[in-house]
């Protein structure tokens, strides 16, 4: 069965053509396009990715091509997928603190 996140754009909360990332949430290991999608589906609070794990594991998915990135690779990407060069919504950087422990970084 195909992954419904791959090839998707946006979600009910964010819907520009550049809203193509999904986050594997550290708290539950499930992947959603945004924190609101997570909150609607899960019965727990979001736990941000700790800084100590920024260089480990698949944390951010490019929905355009299916390329997974670590948190650090995503933060360093310049709003562009290293797998397919698709542009990510640059405004998402304002929300990084909601997903990743970036305070003081």
N, C-alpha and C positions, 0 to 999 in steps of 0.2 A: 504494500500500500504506500502511496506517495505521501510525503510529509506535507501537511496542509500549510505549514509556514513557508516552505520554499516556493518562490515565485509570487508570494503575496506582497501586497503593498498596504501599509497602514493597518488600521484597526478601527473600531467604532469611535475611538478617542482622538486619533491622529491619522490624517489621511492625505498627506501630500505624496507626490510621486517619489520623494526621497526618504519617506518613512519606511525603510526597508530593513531595519535591524530588529532582532528579537533578543531578549536577555534570558539566559538560563539563571534563574533566581537562586542565589546561594542558600536561602532558607529552605527550599523544598526540592531543588534540582529540576524543576519544571520550567519550560521555556514559554515566554509570553512576549507579545510585541510591546507591552507597556505595563507600568505599575497598576493602572486601573483594570486592565484585563486580568492581571494576577489577583487583585483584590476581589474581583467579581467571581473568580473561580475557586479561590482558596479561603480557608477559614483561619488563617494565621497572619500575623504582621510580617512585613518584609524585613529581612535581615540583609544588610548590605554586604557585598563581597569585602572581606578584610584585606587590607593592604598586603599582608604576608602572602596572599594567594593570587595577587595580580598577575604573576608570570606563570601560573599553572592552570591547566584545564581549559576546556572549552566553555567560555562564558558568554560570548556575544556571537550571534549568527547573522550573516548577511543573507537576507531572504532572497536576494536576486540570484545568487549563485550557490548558496549552501555552504559557503566558507565559514568555518568557525575560527574565532580569535580568542586569545586570552584577554583579560581586562586591559592589561598594559598595551597589548597590540592595538586594541580598539582605541584606547586613549591617545596613542601615538599615531593613529592612522591619518590624521588630517582630514577627517570626515570623508574618507575614500576607502573602499574595500581593497585590501591588498590582494585579494583573490581575483576580482573581476574589474576593478577600478570604478565600480558604480559609486555615485555620490550619495553619502548619507546626509540626512538633515543636519546642518551645522548647528541649529538651535538646540539639538539634543545635549550638547555639552553643558548647557545651563542646568540640566537635570541630572548630571552624572552623580551628584551627591545622594540622590535618591536610590541609586543602585549599587554604588561603589563607595568605599570609605576613602574619599578623596580629600577630606579635611586636612589641611596642612601639607598637602602634596604639592 
